[in-house]
Amino acid sequence: TLTHHLEGYFNIKARKGADPVALEGIQMTVRHLVAAYRDGSDAEARKGMSKASLTGGYVIHFKPAGLPHGFSYSFYNILPHGSAVAVLLPYCWKYYIPVLGERSIEAARALGAKVEGMNEERAAQAGIEKLFRLYEELGHPASLAEVEEVDDDFIDKAARTVLNDTAKMDATPRRPEYDKGYDEFTSILRAAKEGKPDIVP
């Protein structure tokens, strides 16, 4: 749900009306997800997450998801889809920073980060930290460190798969130069494996 909203919002192609829904959906998810996780009988939290899930679908209908979803297809039978896109999201956000501009600030603010006075890069870093703290509250991995299948061969295959995925390459806000895509995409996956967003180019 969260990645549907964030990936859609990061997709810089204009779709009137989708961006405000994405930001509201991020806020709804942050407001209700931990409570719903901790207590499945919390009807208010479940209702909030149900609405957030619905709006997430709306957002990616009009603004398709990008690299986290593109990479996640290689994790079939390794990680649940939602976990795969969640783990990859912070590292892909780091990769997107040069092209997102104000979107990093607004996304981080929607996640609850205090971004007043920050430039786009600092705001993105604050937003990424918010994601990591949310994962910690949920007991969810923030890296691929414990996924044994993610070795050099896997990273090679996953990077090439996304490079050949025309739909995802069209949807990603930062499309690499032709001769740099493989190196940049393998760097994202290695960063996710090591839990180090700073090594993303």
C-alpha positions, -999 to 999 in steps of 0.1 A, spaced: 0 0 0 27 25 10 48 17 -21 18 21 -44 14 57 -31 51 66 -30 60 51 -63 30 67 -80 39 100 -65 75 97 -75 64 90 -111 68 125 -124 45 121 -154 15 144 -148 -19 129 -140 -43 154 -127 -57 145 -93 -35 115 -85 -7 133 -66 -29 147 -38 -45 113 -34 -10 98 -32 1 122 -4 -31 116 15 -27 79 11 9 80 25 -4 99 56 -33 74 61 -9 45 59 15 61 84 -14 69 107 -30 34 107 -5 7 96 13 1 129 -19 1 149 -35 -24 125 -4 -46 127 -3 -46 165 -40 -52 170 -60 -68 142 -92 -61 161 -86 -23 159 -115 -15 136 -105 21 130 -70 12 120 -83 -16 97 -108 8 81 -80 33 75 -57 7 59 -86 -5 38 -91 30 24 -54 35 20 -51 2 0 -79 14 -22 -64 48 -29 -30 31 -36 -46 11 -64 -61 43 -77 -28 61 -77 -9 34 -96 -37 31 -121 -30 66 -133 7 68 -124 23 33 -127 50 21 -103 87 22 -111 119 5 -101 109 -11 -67 81 -29 -85 104 -36 -115 130 -52 -93 104 -71 -72 95 -94 -101 128 -111 -97 120 -119 -61 91 -142 -71 91 -172 -47 119 -155 -26 100 -127 -9 63 -118 -7 56 -90 -32 48 -64 -6 80 -71 13 101 -70 -18 89 -36 -29 90 -22 6 126 -32 11 137 -18 -23 118 15 -19 143 35 2 172 26 -21 153 35 -52 142 68 -36 179 76 -30 185 69 -67 156 92 -77 167 122 -57 183 141 -86 150 143 -106 123 145 -79 128 181 -67 100 192 -44 85 157 -45 111 144 -21 101 172 3 64 166 1 68 128 3 90 131 34 65 155 50 37 131 43 57 104 61 59 126 91 95 140 87 101 176 97 115 190 65 112 228 71 143 245 58 156 213 42 167 211 6 155 182 -16 184 158 -7 182 163 30 144 159 29 147 127 10 172 114 35 148 123 63 120 105 45 141 74 40 149 74 77 112 76 84 107 45 63 134 26 81 119 35 115 85 24 103 99 -10 92 115 -13 126 82 -7 143 66 -34 121 95 -59 126 101 -58 88 135 -60 72 150 -28 59 176 -46 37 181 -78 18 210 -89 41 192 -120 52 180 -131 18 206 -158 8 194 -160 -28 205 -124 -34 240 -130 -46 260 -115 -75 243 -138 -101 209 -128 -88 218 -91 -88 230 -94 -124 198 -111 -135 175 -86 -117 193 -56 -131 191 -69 -166 154 -79 -162 144 -43 -153 165 -28 -181 146 -49 -205 112 -41 -190 99 -13 -212 69 -5 -191 89 -1 -159 116 19 -177 89 42 -190 75 46 -155 107 52 -136 113 89 -129 150 86 -133 158 67 -165 196 60 -167 217 68 -197 220 39 -220 255 28 -211 251 34 -173 219 16 -165 233 -18 -156 260 -4 -132 235 19 -116 208 -8 -111 233 -33 -97 244 -5 -73 209 -1 -61 205 -38 -54 239 -41 -37 230 -11 -15 197 -29 -6 217 -61 2 241 -42 25 215 -19 39 235 12 28 215 37 8 245 61 8 262 38 -18 234 43 -44 247 65 -72 
